[in-house]
Amino acid sequence: MALRGILRGLTGRGAETDPTSRDTRLVGRTYAIPFDTVWGAATRLAGGELKRWNILSADDLTGVIAAGTRARFFGQGDRVKIEIGLDENAQTRVDVSATSRSDRPDFRRNRRAIGRFLAKLDEALGAKPEQILDATRKPSWIEPRQ
């Protein structure tokens, strides 16, 4: 099991969020915070508040931010796609994917970038624990009473 993770780290070129991921950095976010507030914070972060990040395009109608990152060394960077929208419960959902621009493995750099982005987004939003919802569960008002 550990060997498989090491091999993936040595050969992988990307990462993406998934509500059921075992890697907590890749769970993504479901916020009880309005879309406009989350969108504004995400565009500020990707637009330069995070070092070596820049926005390539942003469309609030589709909820997609395309960004690029530059690595510290050798100028190698990654492509990042941030998707922000409303889920079936009208809560704001944020998912992120990142892929290496080169054919070289990323050595889990994309996982770390996604984790940093989401942690900084939580911070920028001032998100309290009760505002970061479990994306795999239905809210209590939808579940039948017993």
C-alpha positions as CSV (number, residue, x, y, z in Angstrom):
1,M,0.0,0.0,0.0
2,A,2.7,2.5,1.0
3,L,4.8,1.4,-2.0
4,R,1.9,2.2,-4.4
5,G,1.6,5.7,-2.9
6,I,5.4,6.3,-3.3
7,L,5.2,5.1,-7.0
8,R,2.3,7.4,-7.6
9,G,4.2,10.3,-6.2
10,L,7.2,9.5,-8.4
11,T,5.2,9.1,-11.6
12,G,2.1,11.3,-11.2
13,R,1.7,14.6,-13.0
14,G,-1.5,15.9,-11.4
15,A,-4.1,15.9,-8.6
16,E,-7.7,16.8,-8.1
17,T,-10.2,17.1,-5.3
18,D,-12.6,14.4,-4.4
19,P,-15.1,14.4,-1.5
20,T,-14.0,10.8,-0.6
21,S,-10.2,11.3,-0.9
22,R,-8.1,9.7,1.8
23,D,-5.7,12.6,1.4
24,T,-7.3,15.4,3.4
25,R,-5.6,18.0,1.2
26,L,-7.8,16.7,-1.7
27,V,-11.2,16.7,-0.2
28,G,-12.3,20.0,-1.7
29,R,-14.7,22.3,0.1
30,T,-18.4,22.8,0.6
31,Y,-19.1,26.1,2.3
32,A,-22.2,27.6,3.9
33,I,-20.9,30.9,2.5
34,P,-22.4,32.8,-0.5
35,F,-21.0,32.1,-3.9
36,D,-20.0,35.8,-4.5
37,T,-17.9,35.8,-1.3
38,V,-16.1,32.6,-2.1
39,W,-15.6,33.7,-5.8
40,G,-14.0,37.0,-4.7
41,A,-11.6,35.3,-2.2
42,A,-10.6,32.6,-4.7
43,T,-9.9,35.2,-7.5
44,R,-7.8,37.3,-5.1
45,L,-5.8,34.3,-4.0
46,A,-5.2,32.9,-7.5
47,G,-4.6,36.4,-8.9
48,G,-1.5,37.1,-6.9
49,E,-2.1,36.9,-3.2
50,L,-0.5,33.4,-3.4
51,K,3.1,33.6,-4.4
52,R,3.9,32.5,-7.9
53,W,0.2,32.2,-8.9
54,N,-1.6,34.1,-11.7
55,I,-5.0,34.0,-13.3
56,L,-5.1,33.0,-16.9
57,S,-8.9,33.4,-17.2
58,A,-11.9,33.7,-14.9
59,D,-15.6,33.4,-15.6
60,D,-18.1,33.8,-12.8
61,L,-21.0,32.6,-15.0
62,T,-19.4,29.2,-15.4
63,G,-17.6,29.3,-12.1
64,V,-14.2,28.5,-13.5
65,I,-10.9,30.1,-12.8
66,A,-7.9,28.9,-14.9
67,A,-4.6,29.7,-13.2
68,G,-1.0,29.0,-13.6
69,T,1.8,28.5,-11.0
70,R,5.5,28.9,-11.3
71,A,7.8,26.6,-9.4
72,R,10.6,28.0,-7.3
73,F,13.3,26.4,-9.4
74,F,13.8,26.0,-13.2
75,G,10.6,28.0,-13.9
76,Q,8.6,24.8,-14.2
77,G,4.9,25.4,-13.4
78,D,1.5,23.9,-13.3
79,R,-2.0,24.5,-14.6
80,V,-4.7,24.9,-12.0
81,K,-8.5,24.8,-12.6
82,I,-10.7,26.0,-9.8
83,E,-14.4,25.3,-10.1
84,I,-16.8,27.1,-7.8
85,G,-20.6,26.5,-8.0
86,L,-23.6,25.6,-6.0
87,D,-24.3,22.0,-5.1
88,E,-27.8,20.4,-4.9
89,N,-28.3,21.9,-1.5
90,A,-27.5,25.4,-2.6
91,Q,-24.2,25.4,-0.8
92,T,-21.0,26.7,-2.4
93,R,-18.8,23.9,-3.6
94,V,-15.1,24.4,-4.5
95,D,-13.1,21.8,-6.5
96,V,-9.6,22.1,-7.7
97,S,-7.4,20.2,-10.2
98,A,-3.8,20.8,-11.0
99,T,-1.5,19.2,-13.6
100,S,2.1,19.6,-14.5
101,R,3.0,21.6,-17.6
102,S,5.9,19.3,-18.3
103,D,6.1,15.5,-18.9
104,R,8.1,15.1,-15.6
105,P,6.5,13.8,-12.5
106,D,5.3,16.4,-10.0
107,F,6.5,14.6,-6.8
108,R,3.1,15.5,-5.2
109,R,3.7,19.2,-5.8
110,N,0.2,19.5,-7.2
111,R,-1.3,17.9,-4.1
112,R,0.5,20.4,-1.9
113,A,-0.5,23.3,-4.1
114,I,-4.2,22.3,-3.9
115,G,-3.9,21.9,-0.1
116,R,-2.3,25.3,0.3
117,F,-4.9,27.0,-1.9
118,L,-7.8,25.5,0.1
119,A,-6.2,26.3,3.5
120,K,-5.6,29.9,2.4
121,L,-9.2,30.1,1.0
122,D,-10.5,28.9,4.4
123,E,-8.4,31.6,6.0
124,A,-9.4,34.4,3.6
125,L,-13.0,33.6,4.1
126,G,-12.6,33.4,7.9
127,A,-14.5,30.2,7.6
128,K,-15.6,28.7,10.9
129,P,-15.8,24.9,11.3
130,E,-19.6,25.0,11.1
131,Q,-19.3,26.8,7.7
132,I,-17.2,24.0,6.1
133,L,-19.6,21.3,5.4
134,D,-19.1,17.5,4.9
135,A,-19.5,17.1,1.1
136,T,-20.4,13.4,1.4
137,R,-23.4,13.9,3.7
138,K,-26.8,15.4,3.1
139,P,-27.6,18.3,5.4
140,S,-29.7,17.4,8.5
141,W,-32.8,19.2,7.2
142,I,-32.9,16.8,4.2
143,E,-32.5,13.6,6.2
144,P,-35.8,12.0,7.5
145,R,-36.5,12.4,11.2
146,Q,-36.7,9.3,13.3
